[in-house]
Amino acid sequence: MAAEKGEKGAAAKEVAGERMVTLESSDGEEFHMSEAAAQLSTLLRHVIEGGGIDNGIPLPKVAARTLEKVIMYCEKHAKAAAKSDSDPSAAAGSSSDNTAAASEDLEKWDRKLVNGLSQDALFDLIVAADYLVIDGLLDATCRKVADMMKGKTPDEIRKIFNILNDFTKEEEEEMRREYAWAFDD
Amino acid sequence: MEGKKIRAVDENARLICDDALTEVFHRLPARSLACCRLVCKSWLSVLSDLHFIHEHLSRGQQKLLLFANDRVNDRSLAMVLADDKESMYQLSRPMASRSIFVHNSCNGLLCLGDSTGAVELLNPMTGESLVLPMPMYTAGSSQFSSCNWHCLGFCPGTKEHKVVHFYPGAHIDSFKMLYEIYTIGDKVWRQVGSFHGAPTDRGVHVNGTVYYLTKFRYIASSRINCLNLESEKIDVMMLPPRESYGGHCSLTELEGRLCLLVVDGALEGPPRTMDILMLNSDDKQRWTPRYHLSLPWLMPTCYFTPKHTLFHDGKIWVQLLARNLYCYDPSSSSEELKMAWPELDFPFSTHTFIESIVPLRKDYFIKQIQ
């Protein structure tokens, strides 16, 4: 569901037969998300189960543009899960090809989502996925960062993360001397 | 150094919280992690945490490492067979005229020996190595020696790595074996004790216990001595009952369990088949026949024990001769052991290997690391 500003009132309202949840980003924007999608977040699941969400769930750690992506991910995955559950051919043996293709499509979608993000947006998304405890999103985003780091030298990695080298020259030399083995690929 | 602000990150730096950083690290191979350790001190700290290291190691894929001495180019070579993509990478190290060999591999560490009897531990991923103090007995040190061998193992309880050294007692003919243990971090070997039962072959480490087959008098004994690395005591286990052990048996580790390899043997004929029995890990008493392979017509006699039999990528890999690696696919309908690689130019040994960043240094310039 697209972000609908100004929708005040009960957070758990029915929209087209689906229960919705209202979330408030750190910069005060309101977003709506189906309850099914919200279940993908362990944190939100607990909040919903605990009740008391009439006025929306504030998420002071998640900015609007990040929350938008989070909702996109959760809605997509919730829909995919619902589709495979209600798949009439699921009982028959032929479903294995369908499910394999469907999960491959989902993976492609995930990759497209994380690839389209700026580094800042990606890091924000990791923090959000970690905070909201959304395993699949955390996995996809962390793997993307891991891929960015593979095969890079320490200097290149420092540039990516803007990290200062706090080793002394001697310490660094000593550690590098340990590389007694060379790698020929 | 003076006047430099000790700040790990720039003002404009993007911070990922520790949890997320750990999640990223878990998705990196050991080689990349070895590199990440050099980025900054806080990353070094996270990557030196033993809990992280062992968790990362447990998620790693078991690979096959072939170790050889390439005398022509004066280097020791480790070729690591990676996964299903048949990829392979090489690690080479100047030989410096030493003839080194691998005793065994554990948790990403290689336990190396040479003809002088010296022992060294090496983590090929990080490049770190640790030369052990000279062991008590060094004569006849070789890759194949059954009376003088070392075995690297790991105590899951205490998370310590130990090297066990078995060597003969005062009288070579006696069936008494002595053993000493070196725990990484110690300054010296500890003489632990002696035990009855000289090994017929080198031992095998499986999950905190070192096992070896014993001989008694001149008959192949039906006993396995088991050294528990935590208690450092030896127990005896009987071999599974069988009509005959006319052929030869040896021990190996497959799929995380101790296995007994029994080569079918009429004493005069060539070995034809090999049975693999697996020890039940729950009660450590029952043996289950697991695989039955037919061997290629290579050996003229039955005096044959496969030196290295390993599990990797869903298949059983057996090194039959010094330069040949064979492979058996349990999922195929054939029982045959097929040639896996073209014959290599130099003899090699095969070991299961997991990439890890298990440290061999005690300190990393960081005061808060214990």
Chai-1 contact restraints between the chains, C-beta under 6 A:
chainA,res_idxA,chainB,res_idxB,connection_type,confidence,min_distance_angstrom,max_distance_angstrom,comment,restraint_id
A,F123,B,R14,contact,1.0,0.0,6.0,A-B,restraint_1
A,F123,B,I16,contact,1.0,0.0,6.0,A-B,restraint_2
A,I126,B,I16,contact,1.0,0.0,6.0,A-B,restraint_3
A,I126,B,A20,contact,1.0,0.0,6.0,A-B,restraint_4
A,D130,B,D19,contact,1.0,0.0,6.0,A-B,restraint_5
A,D130,B,A20,contact,1.0,0.0,6.0,A-B,restraint_6
A,C142,B,E23,contact,1.0,0.0,6.0,A-B,restraint_7
A,C142,B,V24,contact,1.0,0.0,6.0,A-B,restraint_8
A,C142,B,R27,contact,1.0,0.0,6.0,A-B,restraint_9
A,R143,B,R27,contact,1.0,0.0,6.0,A-B,restraint_10
A,V145,B,V24,contact,1.0,0.0,6.0,A-B,restraint_11
A,A146,B,V24,contact,1.0,0.0,6.0,A-B,restraint_12
A,A146,B,R27,contact,1.0,0.0,6.0,A-B,restraint_13
A,A146,B,L28,contact,1.0,0.0,6.0,A-B,restraint_14
A,K150,B,S32,contact,1.0,0.0,6.0,A-B,restraint_15
A,P154,B,C35,contact,1.0,0.0,6.0,A-B,restraint_16
A,P154,B,L38,contact,1.0,0.0,6.0,A-B,restraint_17
A,P154,B,V39,contact,1.0,0.0,6.0,A-B,restraint_18
A,I157,B,V39,contact,1.0,0.0,6.0,A-B,restraint_19
A,R158,B,V39,contact,1.0,0.0,6.0,A-B,restraint_20
A,N162,B,D10,contact,1.0,0.0,6.0,A-B,restraint_21
A,N162,B,N12,contact,1.0,0.0,6.0,A-B,restraint_22
A,N162,B,A13,contact,1.0,0.0,6.0,A-B,restraint_23
A,I163,B,V9,contact,1.0,0.0,6.0,A-B,restraint_24
A,I163,B,V39,contact,1.0,0.0,6.0,A-B,restraint_25
A,I163,B,C40,contact,1.0,0.0,6.0,A-B,restraint_26
A,L164,B,R7,contact,1.0,0.0,6.0,A-B,restraint_27
A,D166,B,A8,contact,1.0,0.0,6.0,A-B,restraint_28
A,D166,B,C40,contact,1.0,0.0,6.0,A-B,restraint_29
A,D166,B,K41,contact,1.0,0.0,6.0,A-B,restraint_30
A,E171,B,F365,contact,1.0,0.0,6.0,A-B,restraint_31
A,M175,B,L38,contact,1.0,0.0,6.0,A-B,restraint_32
A,E178,B,G127,contact,1.0,0.0,6.0,A-B,restraint_33
A,E178,B,E128,contact,1.0,0.0,6.0,A-B,restraint_34
A,Y179,B,G127,contact,1.0,0.0,6.0,A-B,restraint_35
A,A180,B,R93,contact,1.0,0.0,6.0,A-B,restraint_36
A,A180,B,G127,contact,1.0,0.0,6.0,A-B,restraint_37
A,W181,B,L91,contact,1.0,0.0,6.0,A-B,restraint_38
A,W181,B,R93,contact,1.0,0.0,6.0,A-B,restraint_39
A,W181,B,P124,contact,1.0,0.0,6.0,A-B,restraint_40
A,W181,B,G127,contact,1.0,0.0,6.0,A-B,restraint_41
A,D184,B,Q90,contact,1.0,0.0,6.0,A-B,restraint_42
A,D185,B,Y89,contact,1.0,0.0,6.0,A-B,restraint_43
